Structures are given as C-alpha cells and as structure tokens.
Amino acid sequence: MKKLNINESFISRIWETPSYYESVLLTTESKVLEVLDYGEKNLDAGPDFKDAQIRIDGILYSGDIEIHQTFKNWKEHNHKGDNKYNRVILQVVFWDEEEDDKKIIPKVKKAREIPTVILSKFLKQSIHSIWKEIINNPSQKFKLPCYPKNSEVDLNFKKRFISHLSYKRLQYKTLRVKNRLENFEEARNKKSTWEKILFEFICEALGYSKNKSQFLRLAKSLEHSELPDDKIFIDAMLYGSAGFLYDLRYKDEYISLLKVIWNKENKNYISVLDKSEWNFFRLRPSNFPTIRLAYASALLHAILYKNFLKELITVFNEEEKIYQKIIDLFLNVEISDYWKNHYNFGKETKSKTKYIGKERINDIITNVIIPFVYFYALEFDIFETQGKVLNFYDNLKCISSNEITRVMSEQLEFKPKTIADEQGLIHLHNFYCMKSKCYDCEIGEKIFESDKVSEPMRIIIY
C-alpha cells in the first residue's frame, strides 16, 4: 500500500474520530489502551492534545497526547529536552516505518518512557478511503443534529426548555464549589476556607483557556495563613511558586527584592510549576500569565486583608446596580507598582498596562461569582441572598458571548437576552447536542418523534 504523506493535523482528525479505527487499541508493547477523554486540541506550542485521560492495562493516566507521522519525529522535533512535553502520557504515530531496533522510544523528564500506539494498524478502512471521505466531503464547523427542523418548534417552548437548562447549568457550577468544599470538612464554615475556594476559582478564570490549569494548581498550593499583610511578599510567593524566579536573567530593584524574599522563604513554599508550563504564545500582552499573576497576587491580598469576600456577598443584598458594584470591586484591586508599566519581567512599556478588562470580569461574574455566592447563601441558609442571586442571574442582560452561544442562537432561532439564557444554551450544547442525546432533549424529542425524521444525525464538529 502506498503511504500517503499526511500531516499531523490530518492524523489528529483521524485520531479524534474513533469510528475510523478499532475500539480496542494496543501499544507497541501489546498493552490494552482505552481512551477515556481525548483532551482539548492544542493550537499553541506543545503537545497536540492537552488534559487527556487514558487507561493502559487498567491503569489510569492523565496528561497530554502527542501526534507524529513516525517514531523518528520525537527526536527530530527535540521534544526530549522541552519541558512543555513533560506531561505527555501517549504518543500516537501513524506509520510504522522503522525497524524495531531503530525505533526511538520517546522519553521526557527523569527518563520516563512514553507508551506509543501505531494508529495505521487499527484502521477499519484503508487510509486512501478515509482520505477521500474527508477531502471530498468537508464537513461544516458546527451543525446541530436538529437544524433546520427546529425552526418548526414553538419559540416559547424553546424558551421554557432553555430556561430550565439555565438552572441545571447553575446547579452544575455550584456543584464544583460544593465538591471543593468537601475537602475542608472540618473547616467548611471558616471564613478562610471560603476565601481560599473563591481565590482558586477566580484564578482559574484569570488563566482563561491557555493557562487555567496552571493557575488553579498554583492557587491550590498556597497556604493563606502563612501570608503576611505585605503585597510584595505575596508577589514573591506567587511568582516563586509559579517558577518565574528561577534563572531569571533580568535585574532591577523589584526583581532583586522578590528573589531575596523567595530565597529566604522557599523552605516553606515550593515551586509547583516550571516557567516552561506557562503559555505566552498567541496571547495579547494583557493576557500574559505574568500580568495576570500580578492581579492574582493583589486579589489575594484584598481577599485576606481587605474583606473582599464580605464586600462581594454584601453587594448582592443591595437593591440597585449590583453588576456595576461587582465590576468596581474587581477594578479597585490595586496591583504592585512594577506591573503598572510591565507585562513581563524586565520589559518596561511606555503605556499603562491593562491587567484586567471588563470582558474577563464578565466571565468571572458568570462562571465564578454567581455560582459561588449562590452556594454560599445555600450553605448558610441566607434566603434573601439566594433570591437576590437568582434574580440577578435571570435578569442581567447578556454581558458576553462566544462561538457556542452565537451558533446555538443562530441555528435554534433563539436570541438570548440574559446571561441565564446564554448559560442555558451552553448547557444544551455541552450535555445534549455534543453527546447526541436528542431524545433526552425536549426540542429534539418534538422533532425526531415525527415520521419525517427517523433518527437524529450525529453532530458535526469539524
């Protein structure tokens, strides 16, 4: 069989489509491989898929997946010496071109060997037919199984179902807070516990998509009780724990001070991350992890020493301008002077830095503040605050949008008016459309029970 010179993007598309290959895969060492979660496609430097989950011979692994044409690509691409690949748990190669004694066994930090699967050995059809199928039938980027038939469903019916899903979405998000609180069972009612959880989830949101797991790991590692009322000290602990102070070649007064503090205190704190784990690629300077860490540090100081949590809860008991008061609360967090004209260490900018924008605060309000405060009110039986949060959720006009809500709105012919509407659309997308659960969806049930349509089509996402 003639071997097509297919690129890694094309191999990734095949890898993401399990129908193209056998359900039971074997590694090169004949171990049974199960893919539990393919992870997220990485469009930046580093492994092709991030945060995947696999099981090999019954053992669960979580990490990244790297795609190659052949074994030799691992060495050719210099992955062994690149710390961005330290979390790789599986290499997927397409062709088996090398003899066994010439195959390069991929290794990362501490000489850990990475298992490999040769994908071409498990294809259900020839690569030529797969190639033709993909090239000759390019699919749409996103299409709902019920589109355009859903236009026949009454708009008020759609609205009621999406409203129902908006509350399921809120419950889903509050469950994350509840699950985290269970790790502090003996101290679940302490103010410090709630402050820590709030900080962790805000940090995750500050990292956006490219650095959220790094921010969350860092936030969880910090012991708040050991942090004094000193903003520079907290800066030093965050940047040191994040790995940014190691081998930092720039020198100025601020950097020197951070290093002195870190070198003195790092017996109690450890670097939980390597600076190579942070992503800067294709980010605007205002989204650099360094400037976001500056804001996280200032926020932590505000939480610990300026009653940020209390002020946040109090805002929801106000009758007017809740949204603007939350915005002001976040904008009034004061970062260290150094970061007011730096986006990275040693690189001064003439213009004033933008360390957090309204769009990011909007995202934090939707995904962190509303579910957090609502669960806080549930936990402490503060009925008035519960009602205020739900009213805020139901009535706040749309403050942000993304590709999911735009496409869902267009193909469902339903225009969201509030953040609750948007969250309902996202929940419909994530838990029904993407999982082809059309018969569990009230909209899909109305459409597919018709004699005109016998069965829902699987969603197309490529």
Secondary structure by P-SEA (a helix, b strand, c coil): cccccccaaaaaaaaacccccccccccccccbbbbcccccccccccccccbbbbbccccccbbbbbbccccccccccccccccccccccbbbbcccccccccccccccccbbbbbbbbccccccccaaaaaaaaaaccccccccccccccccccaaaaaaaaaaaaaaaaaaaaaaaaaaaaaaccccccaaaaaaaaaaaaaaaaaccccaaaaaaaaaacccccccccaaaaaaaaaaaaccccccccccaaaaaaaaaaaaccccccccccccccccccccccccaaaaaaaaaaaaaaaaccaaaaaaaaaaacccaaaaaaaaaaaacccccccccccccccccccccccccaaaaaaaaaccaaaaaaaaaaaacaaaaaaaaaaaaaccccccccaaaaaaaaaaccccccaaaaaaaaaaaccccccccccccaaaaaaccccccccccccccc
